[in-house]
Each structure stands twice: as C-alpha cells, then as structure tokens.
Amino acid sequence: MNSPVTIIGAGLGGLVLARVLHVNGIPSRVYEADPAPAAREQGGLLDIHDHNGQLALRAAGLMDEFRAVVVPGRQTMRVLGQDGTVLMDKADDGTGGRPEVMRGDLRQLLLDSLPPGTVRWDHKADGVRALGNGRHEVTFAGGCTVATGLLVGADGAWSRVRPLLCDATPGYAGTSFVETYLFEADTRHPAAAKAVGGGSMIAPSPGKEIFAHREIGATLHTYVHLTRERDWFAAVDFTDPAAAAARIAQEFDGWAPELISLITDADTAPVLRPHYALPAGLRWDRVPGVTLVGDAAHLRAPNGEGANLAMLDGAELGKALAGHPGDTEAALAEYEEAMFLRPIQEVTFEGFEVRATDSEGNPAQVLLDMINEQGR
C-alpha cells in the first residue's frame, strides 16, 4: 500500500490501528479534532482485558509499555449493600486478567509509539464524499481536504464516516451516568474512601447503582448509573451543581451516608453522561475503500468492553491489511466479517444494571455470580 491509510479520530482504536500498521511497514495519517494531545480530559480508569484489549496491545508490540502504566492494586473490587454493608471484597492478588490503567496514560503511550507527524491535530472532519473507484475525500473545518484510497472512521458515536456505509444513527439507550470526583479522599472524605476501598466499588439496586473507582492516589471517581428517560434528566438543573447533586441523591434516599456523600460531597460539579447505542447487530454491505472501528461501528451503552473492542478492532484491521498486501478489499472484507460477529460481553462490572435477585432477594449475589463467571 503506497498511499497512507487515512484514519479519522485519535482515540484508542484509531491509534492502535496506526501503530499496528506502522509495525507492519504501512504508513498512515490520523486526523484528530482536538487541537493538541492534552486539550481535554481523557477520562478515568480502564480495565484492559486479556481476551481483547491486551491482544491488541500485543499485536502493537506494546505490552511492556502497557505494564509500566498499570495502576497497582486497582483490580480490587467490592460490592456494598444499600446500608453500606460489605457483601463482597475481592482483593487484587496480581493474577487477574483485567489490569487498570488511566485512559490518558494509555493514549499517550500509543501516541509515543508512532512516528512524529502521524497524528494531525486540529483537524475536525466536517464531511466526507465518495470520489469513485474506492476513493474518498474528507473535508475538515477551515476548508482543507484530503483524498484517500482507504478511509477508516475511528471517530466515535457521531462518526462523520459512518454515513458512507449506512444510515444508522445512535439512539438513547435508556440509561445515563452522573459523574463526580472526590479528591484527597483519604483525608478529606474518609468515610467515602473507606467504603470504596482500594479499587472498584459497586452498590447495586434495580434501576440505579453507584459505582466508584479509586484512581491515582486518593481520587475517587464516581458514576451514578440511573435508568431514566431523557426528560427526567432534562428536569434536573445541572447549571446549579448543589441542586443537581441533591436531586440525584434523592434517588438514593435511605442509603448509607458514605455512599450518598460520593454524590453530595463531590469536589466537582455533577456531569451528566447520557448513553447512546447503535442498533444491535448493525451490518452494512461492503463499500470499497472505507470501514469503521470502535464506537463508530458498534456503539453500545457502557458495559466495560467499548475501549477494549475499539483497540481489538484497530489491531485486527491492521493485521488484515498487512496480511493482504495489494488487496485492500480482501482485507476489509475479512476484517468486517469478523468484526460484525465479534461478541460484545454484556455482563461486566462497569455499567452493569442488576435486573434479578437470588433466592433471598439479594441482587449483589447475582452480580457476584456473574462476575465470577466472567473470570473477573
């Protein structure tokens, strides 16, 4: 392949693709809307799974670099009852298959692994059009364009590339996160810090859960997961942080104070994160010269697999292109067929909503059983 592969989006999937292509001697260019690598917060902890995300990093030749940024001890996990009772406490003994890393650190190691100039910052894709014979043109904000013989949309939920392949658009998934942070929690919020413990914590209930991660040091990152319609959230005044936190906390009336404090004592304003999804089982007919990876192809509500699947998509596409020199269409067909069929594991710790109870009416035990089945 003589001309560079054009990748829209410098998220994890697009960067893994660029890296695997580089390892195999195939040039690429990544176009990213952000003006610089540190232009915005990259998010919190990610657990990188041995059956998908780590396979992608292995294909990229970056396992040593990955191990260097793993946050020790963060595979520790506990389940609490609504009254704060510890129902499960699973220590991180170093043998788990889902080590945790900060998303920003993972993205940076991928950026550092690419030749200088691979990523073109401040290039927001405004539109794409077919030129014929498998070629496409991308127009960026400001008017500049690039034409390419292979275009890859790694540009997430609201992909500008996806319309070349299908008319599917994301719809609201019926759930949202409300996100908060507590800083220096061990000294400033000791009860909440004790409740969360050394890794991940979930306090589950049908239709609502409180999740929290201990990130670097004593930072607690909380996700309040609510099954509510968009109109319900629209009635919450998120421009008034105290009022918004109080309204969200009302949904957990009667729960332990140390759990509610993750919402009401937050050091940041609560941020609404609505969840969107593409139709399950989305496929498209092969279109010459273009494909998708990650959320652009198979966006789902958070289930702990999104980043891992995006990286695996990038790695598998890169390997397919390397394995079919001179036959891009064979590579894309092979990649897409596997990607369409790739299972998305619905039952994982992050984003799981308890919809059942055991014989004693204990939803947390059902969660524990499912986690154990996943080898968590």
N, C-alpha and C positions, 0 to 999 in steps of 0.2 A: 504494500500500500504506500504510494508515493506521497499523496497529499495528506496533511494532518486530519485525524478524526476530530470533528467539531463537537465538543461537549458543552451543553448549556447547563450551568449550575455547578458550583464548587462545594456541594455538600459531600457527605461521606461516600455516597455511591459514585458520584462523578469523579471524585479524587482517587478512589480505589481503581476505577476503570483506567484513568490516566496513568496511574502507577503500574498496573499490570501491562498496559500497552508499552510503557517505557521499558519495563523489564524484558519485554519481547521484541524490542527494537522498532516499535511502531510509534511514530510521532502523533501527538495530539495537542489541541488547544482547548483550554477550559475558559469559558466566558462566564463571569460572575457579576451579579448586580451590585454586591457590596463594594464600596469604594476602596476598602483595604481589609486585610485579614482580621483585624481586631475591631472592625467598625461596629459590631453589635455582639451582645452576649450570645454564646453558643449553647447555653443550656447546661444541665446538671450531669449527674452520673448516668452512665450507660453500662448495662451488663452485656458483655460481649461473649456470645455463646460458642461453645466448642463445635457445634454442628452446623454453623453458618458463618457468623461474623469472623471467628478465628480462622476458618478455612479460607476466607477472603484475604485476611492479613497474611496467611501463609503463602498464598499464591502471589501476593505482592512482595514477598521476601522481607516482611517487617515484623516478624514475631519477637525478635529480641528487643526492638524499639517499643513494641507494644507492652511487653512485660515490664519495661522500665517505667511506664507511666501508670501501671495498675496501682490503685489506691489500696494498700493492705488492709485486710480485715473487713472490707465492706460487703463481703458475701454473708456476713452475719445477718440473720433475719428473725424477726419476732412477730407474733400475732397477739394482739391485745383484745380483750373484751371491751364492751362499751364502758364498763366501770373501771377500766384500766388494769384489770387482772391479766397477767401474762399467761396466755393459753399455749404458746409455743415459743421456744427460744432456741434457735438453731445457730450454733457457733460456726465461724469461718475457720475450718481446720486446714485450709490451704489446698484441699483436694477438689473443691467444687469446679464445675465446668463453665462458670459464668463470672469471671473476674470483672470488677467495676473500674471504669476509667472516667475521667471528666471528658465530656464531648469535645470541649475546646482543645484539650491536650491531644486527643486522638486526631482531630482535624489538623492540628499543627504538625504532628509527626508525618501525616500524609503530605502536607504541603512541603515540608522539608525534604521529602523523598523525591520530589520532582525537579527536573532541570529548571534553572531560573528562566522566567518568562513564560512558563507553561500556562499559568493562570493569568488571564487578562481581567484585572479588576475594573470596577465601574463600567461594566458592560451589561446593562439591563436589556434583555430581549423584549422588544415591543411586538414583534410579529415575525412570522415565517411564511414562506411560499415555495411551492414546487416550481422548479425550472425545467423539469422534464429529464428523462434518461437517468433517474435516480439522484439528481442533484437538487439541492435546496438552498434558498437564500434566507439568512437571518438579518433582520433589521433591528438595530439597537437604539435606545434612547439617544437623541442627538443626531440620528440620521445615518450613522455609518453602517455598513453592511458587510457580510461575509458570505461567500458562496462555498459550498462544500459537497463532496461526494458521499459523505457519511455523517449524518447528523444524529446525535444522541441527546434526548431530553432527560436530564437529571435534575430537572427544575421543579420538582415537588408537586404539591397538591394542585396548584393552579397553573400547571405547565402550559407554556406557550407552544410547545412542540406537539403535545398530545392531539390537538385538532387535525394534524396531518394524518392521523391514524384512525381516529374515531371521534364521535360526537359526545362521548360520556363526560359528565362533569360531576364533581363531588357534591354529595348531599349531606345535610346534618345527620349525624349518627345517633342522636338522642341523648348524648352524654356530654359533659364538659368537665374540665378541671378548673378549680380556682387555686391559684398558685401563690404561696407565700414563702418567706425566708425568716429564720431567726439566726442572728449572728452571735458569736461568743456565747453559745447557749449553755455551756457547762457552768459558767459563772453568772450569766445574766438571766437565764431561763432554766434553772437546774431541774425542775420537775419535768418539764417537757423533754430535756436532754436525757434524763433517766428513763422516761417512757420509750423514747425512740431507741436507745441503746447505741451499739457501736456500728450498726449498718443500716438495714431497712426495717421499717415497721409498717404494719397494716392493722387498722381497726375496722373490720368489715361489718356490713349490715346490708340487707337487701335495698338496692336503690341508692345507697350512699356509703362511701368509705372515706377514711382518712389514711393517706399514705404519707410516709416521710422517709427521707434519706439523710443520713449523716454524710455530708460531703467532706471537703478538706478541713481538718481541724475540728472545730465545734460549730460549723454551719449546718443548720437543719433546713432542708428544702422540703416543703410540704405540698402535696397535691390533694385537694379535696375533690373527690370524684362524686358527681351528682347526676342522676338520671332525671333530667328535667327538660322541658321544651325550651326553645329559644325565647319564647315570650316570657317565660318565668325569669330568665336571666336579664331580659331587657328591662324588667321592672326593678332590678337592683341598681342603685345609683353607684356605679364604680368610680365616679368622679369624686365621691366622698368616701375615702378609704375606711374611716372608722365605721360609718354607717353600713358600708358594704360588708365589712368583716362581721359586724353584729348580725346582719341579716343572714349571712351564710351560717354563722354559728347557731342561729335559731334552729336550723335543720338538725342539730345535734343536741337539742335540749335534753338535759339529764345525763349526758355522757360525762366522763371523768374530767375534772378541771384541767388536768395536764394535757389532755387531748384537745379540748376546746381552745386552750391557750396557744396551740400551734396556729390557730386562726386569728384569735383576738389580740394576741400579744406580738404579732408579727412586726418585724423591723422594716418591712416593705409593704407598699400598698398591695392589696389583693389584685391579682391579674386573672382575667377570665380567658380560658383557653378552650373554646368550643371544638368539638371533634367532628371531623368530616370523613366521609368514606366514598370511594368509588363503588359501583355495583360489583357485588361478589362474582367471581368467575369471569371478569372482563377479559375479552379477547378481541383481536382485530385481524383482518386479513393482512397478509404480508404486503407492505408498501416499500418499494425499492429505495434504499438509501437512508432509511430513518428507523429508529427504535427508541425505546424508553427504558429507564431503570428506576428502581425505588418507588417512592410515593407517586411519581408521575405515572407509573404503570399499574400499581395495585395499592393505593392508599386505603388504609383501614383505620378505625379508631384505635387508640393506643392499646397494644397488647404485649409490649416488651420485645416485639420482633422487627419493628419497622426499620431501625437503623441497621440491624444485622442483615435483614433481607436486602436492603439497598446495597450494602457492601458486597454481599454474595452476588447480586445481580451484576455489579460492576466487574467483579473478578471473573464471573462466568462469561460475560460478554467479551472481556479482554482475551480470555483463553480461547474462545471460539474464533475470534478474528485472527489470533496467532496461529490457530490450527488449520485455517483455510486461507493460506496466502493466495491472493489473486482471485478469490471467490467470496466477495463480501456478502452476497445474497445467501450463499450456503451457510455462512457463519451466522447471519442474522436469523435465518430460519431455524437453525439448530438452537440458538440461544433462546428465541421466543417460545419455542415449543416446550422447552424445559422450564422457562420462567412462568408460563401460563399454568403449568401443572405443579409448580413448587408449593408444597403445603405451607399454609400460614397457621402457626400454632396459636390457637385462641386462648388456651388456658395457661396463663403465665402470671407471675406475681404482679407485674406492673399492669395497671388498668383493668384488673380482673374484678368483675362485679359478681358478688355472691347471689345466686338465684335459688339456692337449695339449702336444706339443713339436714343434719344427721338425725338418727332416731331420737335424740334428746333435744332436738331443735337448736343445735349449735352450728351456725354457719362456718365458724372458723375451723372446725374439724374437717368439714368438707374441703375447705381451701387447703388445709394441710395435706389431706389425702391427694388432692390433685397436684400440689406442688411436688410431693414425693414421687408421684407417677412420672412427672416431668424430669426427675433426676436433679431437682433443684438443690 
